[in-house]
Amino acid sequence: MATPLDPTALGFLMAESRRVPMHVGGLQLYKKPPDAGRNYVRELFEFMRDTHDVAPLFRKHPHRSVKTGGQYVWVEDDDFDIEYHVRHSALPKPGRVRELLELVSRLHSTRMATERPLWEWHLIEGLRDGRIAMYAKMHHSLVDGVSANRLLQSILTTDPEARDLPPPWAARPRAKTARAQEHAEQSLENVSVSTAAKALEITADAAGLPKALWTTLSRSLRNETSALSLYAPRTILNQPITGSRRFAAQSWPLDRIRGVMRASGTTMNDVVLAMCSGALRTYLEEQNALPDQTLIAMVPIGLKARQSGSASADGGNAVGSVMVKLGTDLADPAERLQSVHESMGAGKRTLAQMTPLQIVAMSAIGQVPAIVPSLFKLGGVGRPAYNLVISNVPGPRAPHYFNGAEMVGNYPLSIPIDGMALNITCTSYAGHLDFGLTGCRRTVPSLQRLLTHLDDELKALEKAAGA
C-alpha cells in the first residue's frame, strides 16, 4: 500500500543530488568471539544475508508517477534483492584502520538509487588486528540520526553468549500485552474524545506559533542564540562541495570529558562543543582562514527520542535544532568553554518555552537558509546559515554484542551539504565517546588533522579546568 512521504522526508529527498547524497551512516568495529573459527565472518555474512522476512521499513522505496499525481509516495519493492543491500568486503593489505576509513569514505560518497529501498549494510574483514567492521547507511528520509543509532542498538545484547540475533532488517513480531489488548478494545469507544483532544492540542500549538516565531526572529536579529542564525561568518567550510567524502574517526574516554564537565560546572555536551571549537580554531589558523567572528554550529535535538526514549519501528524524522556560538574568536580554552556553555544554555531556555511542534517549526525555519541554496545549486553564495553541524547522540553504557562479537567502536557518519562541507557527529558507548568527522574530500583539506586538534583541545581544557 502506497503512503505519502512526510514533509521532512520529502525535503531530504528533494535536496539530494550527486554532490549531496542525503544518507546517514555508521561504522561499527567488533572483536571476534573467543570461539570464532576460520569461517566466522563468512558464516556471519551468510546468516545476515539469508534473512527471509524483512521488515517493511527496509522494503519500501520512494516512487512517483502519473498515478500518484506526480507526488512521492512510499511503495514496497516487488523485486526486493537482499544481496544488493547486504554485502561482504575485504580490506587490502596491510589492513590498517587507514584502509578501512578509505573504503568507508568511498562507500559513503555513493548516492543510493531511489528505485530500490534506501539502505546498505557492508560486512568488512581484513583488519590486521583481527577485528571486523560493519558499515551501514540509510537515507535520511527513512530515519534521523538518533533513530538510526537506536535501530542499531535494537539488534545488540549485553549477553556475550547470545547467538542467532537477527539483523536490523529482520521483521520482529510485536508482542501484545493484556494491557495493550484492553487499550485496543477501549480505543473505539474513546476515538471521538481522543480525536477532539488531539485537535485542541494541535490548535493550541498552532496558536502559539506567531509568538514562537517572534521570539526566534527577535533573538536572531540581536545575534542571540535561537533556532535561526543571521550572523555566521563565511569560512572555507562554507563553499560548494563535491560528491567525494573523507571520513575520520577516533574515541576518547568519557571519564576525561566528565572530569572537565565537573571541574568547570558545565555539561558534557558543552565540553564536546568546546573540543570542536578549539580544534576548528587551530585547523582554520593552519589554513590561514580563521574569521574574526565566532563560528556558529547547528546542534540537532532528537525530539522523538527525547519524548519516547526509543526509536520508532517505522523510522521517520523528528528533529529540532539550536544555533550555538562556538567562541572560535577567543584564544583561551576556558573562555571558549564558558562561551559555549552560555550560548547552549540560552538556546535551551528558549526552546523550553515552546512545544515540540513549535520547536520543529522554528528549527525548520532555521534550516531554510541552508536548504534553499542547496536546492537551487547556490551553495557558497551569501552568508551561511551556520558553519557546520555538531551532533552528540547518546549510546549504550555497557558493552554490547552481536552474535558473540563485542562491539568496541561505533562511529557515526553524516551529511555535508552544499555550502556546509563538514559534519561532526559523536556517540557515547561503554565508557568512551566515539567521534565521526564527515567532510567533502576537496573542500576540507587534511580533515584527519582535526583528530589531532580535538585531542590537543581536550588536554587544554583539562589543564584550564584543573581536571
N, C-alpha and C positions, 0 to 999 in steps of 0.2 A: 504494500500500500504506500503510495507516494505521500510524503509530508513536506510542507514548505520549510525552507530554511529560515531560522530566526534572523532578525536584522544584524546581530553581531556576526553570526556565521556567514551571512551573505556578504558583509563588509570585508571579512578576511578573504573570502573567495574572489571578490571583485578587485581587491587591491593587489592580488598576486600577479606577478609577471616573471619572465625568465630571470631577470636580475633580482627579483624579490620573491623567492619561494616562501610561502606562508605556512611552514610546518615547524613545530617544536620537536625536540628530540631529547634523548638521554643516553648516556654511556655508562654502563654498569660493569664493574670488574668483580670477578668471582674467583675464589680459591677452590680448587677441586676437593672433593671429599677424600678422606684418607684411603677409602677402599676403591677409588676410581681406577678402572682398568685402562688399557691402551686405547680402547674404542669408546671411552666415556663421552667425548664431545660429539662423535658421530651418532651415538645412540641417543644422546640428549636432543640433538637436532631432529632425528627421525621421530622421536616421541612428540616433539613440539609440532612438527610438520604434519603428522598423521592425525591431528585433531579433526574429527569429522563434524561435530556440532559446534558451529561458530556463532558467537553472539551477534545480534542484529547490528550493534554499533560498528562491527568490523566487516559487515557485509554490504553496507549502504554506500552509495556514492552520489554526488550531485548530478542532476540531469535537467535539461530544459529542451523544449521542443514546441512545435505549434500546439500540440495537445495541452501543454502546460501554460499556454498563453505567453510563452517567452520567459516565464519565471522559473527560477531554480527551485527544484524540489529534491528531496532525498528519495532514492529508489533502491531496491535491493538488486545486487549484481546477479543476474541469472546465470552468468558464466564464471562464477567465482573460482579462482585458481589459487589455492593455498601456496603452491610452490613459487608463485610470483611474489608473494608477500613475505614468506619466511625463507631466508637464505643463509647459506653456510659459506664462510670465507676463511682464508688463512693469510697471515702476515708474511711478507718476505723476510729473509734473514737480514740483520741479526735479531729481529723480533723485539726491538726496544719499544718503550712507550711512544717514542718519536714516530715510529712506523704506524703504530695504532692511531695516533692523533692525525697523521696524514691521511690514512684511509677514512677515518670518520669525517674529516674535513671535506673530502671528495664526495662521500655519500650524502652529507648534509647540503651540498651545493646543488644536488639534482632535484628538479621540480617533479612532483608526482602527477601522474596522468589522471584527469578527472573522470575518465571512463571506467576507472577501477576504484574500489574502496581506497581511501586516502591514508594508508599506513604501510609501514615496512618494519620487519624485525630481522636483524642480522646477528647470527652467532659467529663469533670470531675467535679462532685459535692461532697459535704460533708465537705467543709471547714467550720469551726465553726463560722467564721465571716460572712458567707452568700455569700461570693464571689464564682464565678465559674471559672474554668480553662479550657483552651484548650491546648492540646499538639499535635503538628503536626511534622511529619518527612517525608522528601523526599530525595531520593537518589541523591548524588552529581553528578551523570551522567545526571540527569534531570535539575538541577538548581545549580547555585552558591549561596553563602550566600546572596549577595546583591539582586539577582533576587528573592530568596525566601522571603526576607523581603518585597520587593515591591509587590510581589504577595499577601502577607497578607494585605498590605495597600490598595490593589485594592478592597477589599471587605468591607472596613470600610468607614464611613462617619462622617463628623463633625456635622451632624444633629441628635440630640438625639431622635427626634420624628419619624425618618425614620424606617419603618418596611419592612419585606419581602425582605431584601437584600440577594442576592444569595450567597451560599458558594463559596469558591475558585475554586472548581472543576466544577462549573456550566459553560456551554458554554455561551459565550456572543456574540451577533451579532456585527459585526464590521461596524460602520457607514461609509458610503461612501459619502464624501462631493463632491460638484460640482468641487472643485479644484482637488480632488483626481481622480474624473472621467476623467477630462481633462488630467491629468497627465498620466492616464492609456491609454487613446486614443493616446497620443503622443509617448508612450513608444516604440511602434513597429517601428515608424519612426527613433527613436534615438538609437535603440538597438545596431547597429553596432558601433556607436560613443561611447556609454557608455561602451560597452564591451572592446573596444580598450583602452579607458581611464583607465578602471579598470586594464587591463593587464599592462599598463605602470606604474600605481601606485604600483602594486604588484612587478613588475620588479625593480622599484626604491627602494622599501623596501628591497627586497632580495639583491640588490647590496650593501646596507648598512649593511647587517648582519655581514660580516667579521670585519668591524670597530667596530660595537656594541659588538661583541664577544671579540675582543682585549681589548676594554675598560673595559668590565666586568671582564675578567681574570686578567688583569694587576692591577686593583683596588683590586681584591680579594687577589692576591699574596702579595700586600703591606698591607694587613689587613685593607683596607679602605672599606667604605660602598658601596655595589653594590647588584646585584640580586643573587650573589653567595657568600657563606661564606666558608672559609677554616680554620677558627681558633676558632670555637665554642668549649668550654671545655666539657668534659664528666661530667654529673651530674646524680643524682638519677632519674631525669626525663627522662633520655635517656637510657632506658633499654627495654627489651622485655616486652610486656604488655599482659594482659588477656582480655577476651571479656566483663568482667563486668565493668560497668561505675558508677561513682559517679558524681552527678550534684549539684552545689551550685550556689545561685543567690542572688543578692542584688542591691538596687538602691541608687544613690547619686544625690543630686541636681546639676543641670548644673551650677547654679549661683556660687557655690563654686569652681567648676573646672574652670569656666571662670574667676573668681577672681584671681586664681593663674596664669592663662594664661596672663591676662592683667598686673599683677604686675611684672611678670618675662620676658615679651616680647617674649613668646613662643607661641605655638599653642595648641589648645585643645587636639589634638592627642598626642602631646608631653607630656602633663600633664597626660593623661591616661597611656601612656607608662611608665612614671616616677612612677606613683602609683603602677603599676605592678612590676617595678624594685625593689622598696623598699619593697613591700610585699614579693617578691620572695627571696630577700636577707635575710629578717627576718626569713622566713619559712625555708630556707636552713640552716641558722645558728642554728635553733632549732633542725634540724635533723643532726647537725654536718657534713654538706655536702656542705658548701659554697666553690666553687672553687676560686682560686686566680685570674683567668681571668674573664672578664665580660661575662655574658650570652648574647647570640645572639637570637633575636626574628625575626621570619619571619612575616612581616606585609603585608597582601594581599592588592591589589588595584583592585577594580572592574572596569575594563575598559569599559564594556558595559554601566554601569550606568553613568560613567563619560562622555561618549560620547553622550548618548541619554537622560539621565535623567530619564529613565523608564526601567522597566524590559521587556524583550521580552515575548510575549504571548506563544512562542514556547519553553520557557525555555532555557537551554544551559548554557555554562560557558565562561566567558571572564575575566581571572584573571591574573594580573601581581603581582609582589612582590618585596620587598626590605628587605635586611637583616640589622637589626638595632642593634647597640651596646647598651645594656641596662644600662651599668655603674654599675652593681651589685658589682664591685670591689671597689666602692667608698663608704665611710661611710657617707658622708654629703649629705642630700637630695637635696640641691641646686645644688651641683656639679653633682649629678646623673641626674637632670633635664637638666642641661646645656649639659651634655654628650649626652643625648638622642636627644636634640634639634639639636646639631651639626651633629650627625650621620644621623638623619632623613633628615635634610637639604641637606647633601651631597648626599644622595640617591635620593632625588627628583631632584636635579640638574643633576645627571647622567641620570635619566630616561627622563628628559625634552629634552635631546639631541637625543632621539630615537622616532621612530614612534610606534604606538600601536602594529603593527605586530612584530617589533623588541623587544619591551618590553615583549610581550608574549613569544617570542623565548628565550630571555635571562632568563626570570623567569622560563621557563621550564627546562633550563639547571641547574638553581639553585636548582630545586626540585629533580634532578636525584639522588644526594647522599642520599636523604630521601626516595625516592620511590623504588629504586633498592633493598636496604636491606629488605624492606617490601615485595617486590615481591618474593625474594629468601629466606625469613624467616631468615634474618641475622640481625634483629634489635638488637642493643646493641653492634655490632661489629664495631670496628674502631671509628674514630672521628665523632660525629654527624654533620649533615648538618647545623643544628641550634638547639636551645634548646627547643623552644616552638613556638606556633603560637599565636599572639595577633592581633585581628582584631576589627576595630571600624566601624560600619555601621550606617550611618545617618538614622533617622526615622522621623515621623511626629512631628511638633512643637505644634500643637493644640490637645486637647483631641479628640479621635475618638470613634465611637460607632458601634456596630454590633447588629442590630435589637433592639435598645433601651438599650443594655448593654454597659456601659462605660468601655473601656479598661484602666486599671490602672497599668499595667505592661507588659513588652514584653522582655522576657529573651531568648537569643539565645543559642542553643546547637550545638556543632560542633564535629570534628573528631580527637580524639587521634589516632596516628598510632604507629606501632611497632618502638621502639626507640625514640618516641616522645609522652610521656604519658600525657601531659597537653595541653589544648587549652583554651585560654581566649578570649571570644568574647563579645563585648558590643554594644548596640544600643541606640541612643538618642530617647526620647519620652516625649513630653508635659512637658518640664522643668526639666526632670531628665535623668540620664544615667543609663541604666539597664545592669548590668554585668552578664554574664553566664559563669561559670567555669565548663568545662567538662574534667574529668580525669579518668585514669584507677583506679579502686577501690583499687587494691592491690599495684600498683607501686607508687601511690601518697597518702601516708597515711595522714589521718586527713585533707583532702583537704579543708574542710569548714573553717579551721583556716586561710586560705588565705583571707577570707572576713574580718576578724578582722584586719589583717595586711594591707589590702587595705584602710580601714577606718583610721587606725593609720597613714599610709603614707600620706593620703590626709591632715590630720591635721598637719603633719610635714612640708609638702610643703607649706601650708597656713602660717605657722609660719615663715618659711625660706624666703618666698617671701614677707612677710608683707601684705598678702591679708586679 
